[in-house]
Amino acid sequence: MKKKFSSKALKRMEQAARREEWIDLVRLERLAEFVAWLTDDFHEWQGQSPDVGECLRAYKDGRTIIVRYDGKHTRCTRAVMALWYTFECFTTG
């Protein structure tokens, strides 16, 4: 049986988990849909203007979440990862 992930991919995932940073998790083609989902009446995040090197910035209850973009890869924290997977579970696309 073929391995699901190569050893190189597993090593990259372990390094990212230790850094608490997820690379290329948030897909740019679904970013607008994700922002709309976050800022709807139910989730109540407030979108903010992203700074240089960011493609998403949102605020709610004293917490700011950020998705960074360096021209090749998106990078996000564990909080955004949890929100992204929830978004993926409850939306179709």
Buried (B, 14 or more C-beta within 10 A) or exposed (E): EEEEEEEEEEEEEEEBEEEEBBBEBBEBEBBEEBBEBBBEEEBEBEEBEBEEEBBBBBEEEEEEBBBBBEEEEBBBBEEBBEBBEEBBEEEEE
